[in-house]
Amino acid sequence: MDVVKAVVLGMVQGLTEFLPVSSSGHLVIVREILNAPEALLSFDILVHLGTVAAVIVVFWRDVVRLVVAAADIVRDVARGTGLGKAVSRDDMRRTVVLIVVASVPTALMGLALEPVVRGLFASKLAVGVFLVATGLVLWFADRAGSGRVPLGKLGTLGAFCVGVAQGLAVAPGFSRSGATISTGLFFGLRREDAARFSFLLSIPVILGASLLELPDLVRTGLAMGFAAPFLAGALASVVSGYVAIHLVLSALRRRRFMVFAAYTWVVGASVVAWALLSMAP
């Protein structure tokens, strides 16, 4: 893999991981265009970790507060305080629990569905259909209007459903950020809090998925001679991820989420047409 392809793939990963347009779907399309159908495992892990770094850079205060809140819960429980009482002491502690609750169905669904959807990554038609479905989800969410529920007041049912929505995003073309933000809006979260929860929730999900890949990475080894492309791709994913996060927050503030819905409809329909034309004799 050369530096140019690595930078393009890193930029696409960073932008589409957080813009509600599906990173997996766009990577399938871009790899097809670049004639780079399969990236090395170590490269994929690096660019995904780059997107985590972008979230931490933007929300570093929240990340620090969440780590402190989690440590406080453990400390209080170790001293004999009931878990419910330890969690209920402030909104940040409740947010820690909400992230854990949302992460559980995501992890279980990812493990269960990954073998089923693996073949879909080779199907442009499937990618196009799921992109159109993402647009429908975004359209319904945009019409739901602005909620008034702060993140710390989201119920466990709402957090669980956000996690289920995130688990469904294992399908190529179905946006993780679009699904999670939209579900948060359905449960009445304020627009910025729905996005904030989605971005913070990506940290354990991406880190967990990368951890699951470590045995394969150790077995196959890091690719030799690819240091420059790998580092360039990872840096591109950090920068583009940072930009994408701010674009989403700005779009939500200005009530312009429908722009992403229209985009996924156009791209999805184009990919469906491309796939059907490719099948024609």
Secondary structure, DSSP 8 states (H G I E B T S, - for coil): --HHHHHHHHHHHHHHHHSTT-HHHHHHHHHHHHT-----HHHHHHHHHHHHHHHHHHTHHHHHHHHHHHHHHHHHHHTT--HHHHHTT-HHHHHHHHHHHHHHHHHHHHHHHHHHHGGGGG-HHHHHHHHHHHHHHHHHHHHT----B-GGG--HHHHHHHHHHHHHTTSTTS-HHHHHHHHHHHTTB-HHHHHHHHHHHHHHHHHHHHHHHHHHHHHH---TT-HHHHHHHHHHHHHHHHHHHHHHHHHHHTT-THHHHHHHHHHHHHHHHHHHHHH--
